[in-house]
Amino acid sequence: MKSDPNEFNNLAGLREYRDVVKRLKQWLPDKDVPPAPGSRARILRYDPETDKAVWQGNPNAPDAPIPGI
């Protein structure tokens, strides 16, 4: 985290992380759906219609700090 605090370097495509990516993919849902209406979950999601990250229902600028850190 210290060498890449904003996590701009995607390591998922590197061969040495192939097994890690495979293991973590099992926890991803088969279909991406929005949170339930009225959900109070703190969630960061990607909105493909606006091409923006959305944190707790609010668009998040690419250079915005990581929420909660």
C-alpha positions, 0 to 999 in steps of 0.5 A: 500500500505504501508503494502504491497508495492509490492502487493505480497499478493493477497487479491482477494481470501479472502471472505471479498473481494468477492463483490469487486472482483465481481464488478471489474470483470465487467470491464475486457474484455471477451478476452485478446488481445494485444494492437493495433500495434503502440499504445502509451498506457502505459500498463502493460500486462502478456505474457503467452508465456514467463510467464513475465510481459511486460511494454510498450513492454519490459519484466519486472523482478519480482523484478523490481520496479513498473513502474511510482512509 
